[in-house]
Amino acid sequence: MLSLAIFLPIVCGALLLALGRDEQANAVRWMALVAALASFLVTLPLVTGFDTSTAAMQFVENLAWIERFNIRYHLGVDGISMWFVPLTAFITVIVVISAWEVVETRVNQYMGAFLILSGLMVGVFSALDGMLFYVFFEATLIPMYIIIGVWGGPNRVYAAFKFFLYTLAGSLLMLVALLYLYYQSAGSFDILTWHKLPLTGSAQTWLFFAFLAAFSVKVPMWPVHTWLPDAHVEAPTGGSVVLAAIMLKLGCYGFLRFSLPITPDAAHQWSWLIIAMSLIAVVYIGLVALVQKDMKKLVAYSSIAHMGFVTLGFFIFNELGVSGGLVQMISHGFVSGAMFLSIGVLYDRVHSREIASYGGVVNTMPKFAAFAVFFGMANCGLPATAGFVGEWMVILGTVKANFWVGGIAATALVFGAAYTLWMVKRVYFGDIANDDVRALSDINRREFVMLALLAIATLYMGVYPKPFTDVMHASVTELLQHVALSKIPG
């Protein structure tokens, strides 16, 4: 099932690249939609067949790949990684629908790039071999680099280079760490073997910081976050959606699969640093978001603040915090994706992302405004929306660990409400501000379907998060038991 989820979109994307003429654009769109839907459908048996009572890896595939170096094609998912496979495929379906009428040139390459990217990201969440993980992790850069560089805004080449160089530079240290673990484990790239490998305190510290370099850039954490606003502003709408909804989660996932279980002593020793970086992201970046004039930049900074909650939850070492961080990753996928799609709907009509270019949109686009305000409320963390559940769990877990840290984290809810509602008020409410807004037409059926799907997901997760937390429970419990034990030999 996992091989299908990885390679079905990659093969379909490669076939679309071979089609290559804009005269066939309509056929390409339909083929891309069929491929994206098929890729999503093959992930559903993972959800229905998942055993929530065990922390063991499920749907495992383990074959020889490069035998000389004992590199294996080893796949599997547990409660930590399972939900990200269907989430990735679902977001890809939304992205294909969103680009239907907007992308008119090189349609086959645009759709093909997103399908290939989808398969590669599923590979990251499924890989249980260190080198296989690294290959998928780095390969995701290529389609996103092309998406930003070809279909992006005026400064797209600068943004694409900055995105590529930041994330590649961080990952090179991770490669060194993987090779060190390979030699220490007598020639094994098996991640689960590395989880049990005894390591000295100094070795754990070096490995911890090597992984931190790779994953903090990808999240991105403060202070290595500066590539994200540029990438978001210049990326096409679909690129921003995938970047926020899935790609930022690859770094967060890496902490749970590598940093915590492989270097538990160093993780405890340096947790204060990660908590401090997370709190700065939550508070300082929230204040930076308040002064943004560009809607995309505002939501981009909002993403950095929300990811600060995730890393904070992971490094307070209790179940509420870790589960809350995971729930926040999933809910942010729905909410941030929807926020960027909403901005894209306006940009397609007015060709401006400036907040000052709008005002009174609700008067001319009432259906769209209803969706946009709903997603804005979810971004604030309103109860009964997906945005509330993860943040509430992380704050509760943090207060349990340290009241003052939890208190500082809770201020983010105020900032989140401030910058989101400030934008919503100026863009959607009040009198019609100008002729561009007066000439707007409400969303069509395609846009309605796309936003309705995300609204249903956001509401369902907010009202009934149990299916998500049940899947995580056994794996998170086992991870915390593992991290509580020292791996220093003797």
HELIX and SHEET records of a PDB file:
HELIX    1   1 LEU A    2  LEU A   19  1                                  18    
HELIX    2   2 ASP A   22  GLN A   24  5                                   3    
HELIX    3   3 ALA A   25  LEU A   41  1                                  17    
HELIX    4   4 LEU A   44  THR A   48  1                                   5    
HELIX    5   5 GLU A   67  PHE A   69  5                                   3    
HELIX    6   6 PHE A   84  SER A   98  1                                  15    
HELIX    7   7 VAL A  107  SER A  126  1                                  20    
HELIX    8   8 GLY A  130  ALA A  139  1                                  10    
HELIX    9   9 LEU A  141  TRP A  151  1                                  11    
HELIX   10  10 ARG A  156  GLN A  184  1                                  29    
HELIX   11  11 ILE A  191  HIS A  195  1                                   5    
HELIX   12  12 GLY A  201  LYS A  218  1                                  18    
HELIX   13  13 TRP A  227  GLU A  234  1                                   8    
HELIX   14  14 THR A  237  VAL A  242  1                                   6    
HELIX   15  15 LEU A  243  MET A  247  3                                   5    
HELIX   16  16 LEU A  248  GLY A  254  1                                   7    
HELIX   17  17 PHE A  255  SER A  259  3                                   5    
HELIX   18  18 LEU A  260  ILE A  262  1                                   3    
HELIX   19  19 PRO A  264  GLN A  269  1                                   6    
HELIX   20  20 SER A  271  LEU A  290  1                                  20    
HELIX   21  21 MET A  295  PHE A  314  1                                  20    
HELIX   22  22 GLU A  319  VAL A  350  1                                  32    
HELIX   23  23 ILE A  355  SER A  357  5                                   3    
HELIX   24  24 VAL A  361  THR A  364  1                                   4    
HELIX   25  25 PRO A  366  CYS A  380  1                                  15    
HELIX   26  26 ALA A  386  ALA A  401  1                                  16    
HELIX   27  27 PHE A  403  TYR A  428  1                                  26    
HELIX   28  28 ASP A  435  ARG A  438  1                                   4    
HELIX   29  29 ARG A  445  VAL A  463  1                                  19    
HELIX   30  30 LYS A  466  VAL A  483  1                                  18    
SHEET    1   A 2 GLN A  58  ILE A  66  0                                        
SHEET    2   A 2 ILE A  71  VAL A  77 -1                                        
END                                                                             
